[in-house]
Amino acid sequence: MRRYWFKRKLFGWGWQPATWEGWLVLVAYIVIALGNLFFRYAGSVSEDAQSIYRFLFDTIILTIILILITVRTGEKPRWQWGKRIEDEQDTDPTAPR
C-alpha cells in the first residue's frame, strides 16, 4: 500500500499533511514564500508595478509547485463533507464485505 504524504481533507476539497514529508513540504513552502516577501523586497519602499507583479508571479509559481507535489504524493482529491460510510468500511477490518 502506498503511503501518502497528504490526505484528503475531511471537510471541503484539498489536502492536509499526513506524514513528516508532507509537513516538511508545507513548511518549506511557507518559509520560501515569506522569504520571497521579506528578503526580496526588504529595504525597497518602492511599490512600482513591476515589483508587485514579480512578487505575484513568484508566489503563483511556488503555489503551482506545491499543488503538483500534493497531487503526486497525496490521495485523489474530492469534495466531501465528513466521513463517508464506504470510507469507514475500508478502514475497519471487522466490517463485512
N, C-alpha and C positions, 0 to 999 in steps of 0.2 A: 504494500500500500504506500502510495506517495505521501510524504509529509509536507503539508502546505505551510508556507511562511505566513500567508494571510488567509483568514477565514472570512466567510460572508458575514456581514452584519446581521444581527438578529432582527433589527427593525430598519426598514429602508433599503437602499441599494448601495452597494460598495463593499469595502473590505476593512478589516481591522487586523493588526498584527497578532499572530498566534504563536510565534516562536521568537527566539532571541535574534535570529536572522532578520525577521520582519521588523522587529523593534529597531535593529541596527540600521536598516534601510530608512525607516521613518525618521530616526534621529539624525542621520546623515542628511536627509532632505531638508529638515528644519535648520540644521547648522549651516548648510550651503546657502539656503535661501536668506537667512539672517546675515550671513557673511556677505552675500551679494548686496544686501541693503546697506549694511553699516560700513564695510571696508571699501567698497567701490565708490560710494557716494559720500563718505565721511569727509568733512572739510570743504566740500563743494556746496556752496549755498545756492548755486545756480539751479534754477528749476526750468531750464530750457527743455523744449520738447524732445530733443534728441536723447538726453539722458533719461528722461522718463520712459520714452519708447524702448530704449536699450534695457532698462530695468524690467519692463513688462515682457519684452522678448525673452530675456534670460529666465524669468520666472515661469513663463509658459513652456519653454523647452524643458526646464527642470521638472515641471509637473507632468509633462508628457512622458518623460523618462520614468518617473515614479509610477504612473499608470501602467506603462508597459511592463515594469518589473512585477507589479501586483497581478497583472493578467497572467504573466508567465508562471509565477510561483504561488498563485492563490487559487482558491476554489472558483468555480464558474459563478459569476455574479448573477443575481436575480432579485427582483423585488420581493420582499417578504415582510410580514408583519407578525412577528412572534414565531414560535417553533411549530412546524407542521407535524401532523401525526406520522407521515411517512418518514420524516427525519428521526423521530423518536424510535420507530421500529428498526431503523437502520443501525442505531447505536445500542439498542437493547438486545443482548444475546439471548435472553429468555423469551423474547416476543415470538409468537407463532408466525410461520412463514406461509 
